[in-house]
Amino acid sequence: MAFRLVLFIIAAALTAAHFFRAENYGLVALSLATPLLFLYRKPASLVLLQLAAYGATGNWLISALLLIQMRQQIDRPWTVAAIILGSVALLTLLAGVLLNSRTMRERYK
C-alpha cells in the first residue's frame, strides 16, 4: 500500500518539476495537490488519481516525441533523452496502474 502511495507521489513531483520548468505554475500547484486526494477515501478520488497519472503519462510521451523531433532536426543526440523521458512515462503509468489494485479498491469503498 505504501509503495503505491510513494510511487504516485514521486510521479506527481516529477510532473510538477516538468511544469515548473515550463513556467506553468498553475499546473505545478495542481500536480503537487493531486496526492492530497489520497486523504479523501471515496472511489471517485481513486478514479481521479488514476486519470491524473494517465494524463501525466500522455504528457510525458508527447514531451518525449517533441524533444526527439527537435533534437533530430538540429542533428543532436536524442537517445538518452528518449530513454529518460520514456522511463519517467513508464513510472507514471505504473503509478496509475497500481492504483487499480484490489487493495486500493477495498480501501476506497
TILUMTI-806728 format. One record per residue: x, y, z of N, C-alpha, C, O in turn. Coordinates in steps of 0.2 Angstrom, whole numbers, plus 5000, padded with zeros to 4 digits. Example, Ala and Ser with C-alpha at 12.3 -4.5 7.8 and 13.67 -1.06 7.14 Angstrom:
506649725039506249785039506649845039507149835042;506449895035506849955036506450005039506750065040;
REM end
This chain:
500449945000500050005000500450065000500350114996;500950065004501450125005501850134999501950194996;502050084995502450084989501950124984502250164980;501350104983500950134978500850214980500850254975;500750224986500750304988501350334986501350394983;501950314988502550344987502750344979502950404977;502550294976502650294969502250354965502550384961;501650354967501250414964501450484966501450524962;501650484973501950554975502550574971502650634969;503050524970503650534966503450554959503750604956;502950524956502750534949502450604949502550644944;502050624954501750694954502250744955502250804952;502750734959503350784960503750794953503950844952;503850734950504150744943503750784938504050824934;503150774938502650804934502650884936502650924931;502650894942502750964944503350994942503351054940;503950964943504550984941504551004933504851054931;504250964929504150974922503751034921504051074916;503251044924502851104923503151164926503151224923;503551164931503951214934504451244929504551304928;504851194925505251214920504951244914505251294911;504351234913503951264908503651334910503251364907;503751344917503451404920502751404920502451464919;502451354921501651344921501551324928501451274930;501451384932501451374939500751354942500651324947;500251364938499551334939499551254939499351224944;499851224934499951154934500451124939500351074941;500951164941501351144946500951134953501051084956;500551184954500151184960499651124960499551084965;499351114954498951054953499250994954498950944957;499850984951500250924952500450904959500450854961;500650964963500850954969500250934974500250904979;499650964972499050954976498650884975498350864979;498850854969498450794967498550744972498050704974;499150724975499150674980498750684986498650634990;498550744988498050754993497350724993497050714998;497250704987496650664985496650594989496150564990;497250574991497350504995496950515002496750465004;496950575004496650585011495850585010495550565015;495550585004494850585004494650515001494750494995;494450465005494350395004493650385001493250355004;493650404995493050384991493250354984493850374982;492850314981493050284974493150344969493650334965;492850394969492950454964493650484965493950494960;493950484971494550514972495150464969495650484966;494950404969495450354966495450354959495950354955;494850364956494750374949495150434946495450434941;495050494950495350554948496150544949496550574944;496350514954497150504954497350454948497950474946;496950404946497150364940497150414934497650404930;496650454933496650494927497250544927497450554922;497350574933497950614933498650584931499050604928;498650514933499350484932499350464924499850474921;498750444921498750434914498850494910499150494905;498550554912498650614909499350634909499650664904;499650624915500350644915500850604911501350624908;500650534910500950494906500950514899501450514895;500350534897500250564890500650624889500950634884;500750664894501150724894501850714893502250744889;502050664897502750644896502950614889503450624886;502450574886502650544880502650594874503050594870;502150644875502150704870502750744870503050764865;502950754877503650794878504250754875504650784872;504250694876504750654873504750654865505350664862;504150644862504150654855504350714852504750724847;504150774855504350834853505050854854505450884850;505350824860506050834861506450794856507050814853;506250734854506650694849506650724843507150734839;506050754841505950784834506450844834506750854829;506450884839506850944839507550934839507950964835;507850884843508550864843508750834836509250844834;508250794833508450764826508550824821508950814817;508150874822508150924817508750964817509050994812;509050974823509651014824510250964825510850984827;510150904823510750854822511050844829511750844829;510750834834510950824841510750754843510250724841;511150724848510950654850510350664854510150704858;509850614853509250614856509050544860508550544864;509450494860509350434863509250434870508850404874;509750474874509750474881509150514883508850494888;508950564880508350604882507750564881507250564885;507750524876507150474875507150424880506550404882;507650394882507650344887507450374894507050344898;507650434896507550464902506750484902506450464907;506550514897505850534897505350474896504850474899;505550424893505250354892505150324899504650294901;505750324903505750294909505250334914504950304918;505250394914504850434918504050424916503650414920;503950414910503250404907503050334910502450324912;503550284910503350214912503250214920502750184922;503650254923503550264931502850294932502550264937;502650344929502050374930501450324928500950324931;501550294922501050244920500950184926500350164927;501550164928501450114933501150134940500750104943;501250204941500950234947500150234946499850214951;499950244940499250244939498950174939498350164942;499250124936499050054936499050024943498549984944;499550044947499550014953498950034958498750004963;498650094956498150124960497450084958496950094962;497450044953496950004951496949934955496549884953;497349924959497349854963496849844967496449884969;496749784969496149764974496249794981495749814984;496849804983497049834989496749904989496449924994;496949944984496750014984495950014983495650064986;495649974979494949974978494549964985494049994986;494849914989494549904995494549955000494149975004;495149995000495250045004494850105003494650145007;494650114996494250174994493550154992493350174987;493250124996492550104995492050154998491450154997;
REM end
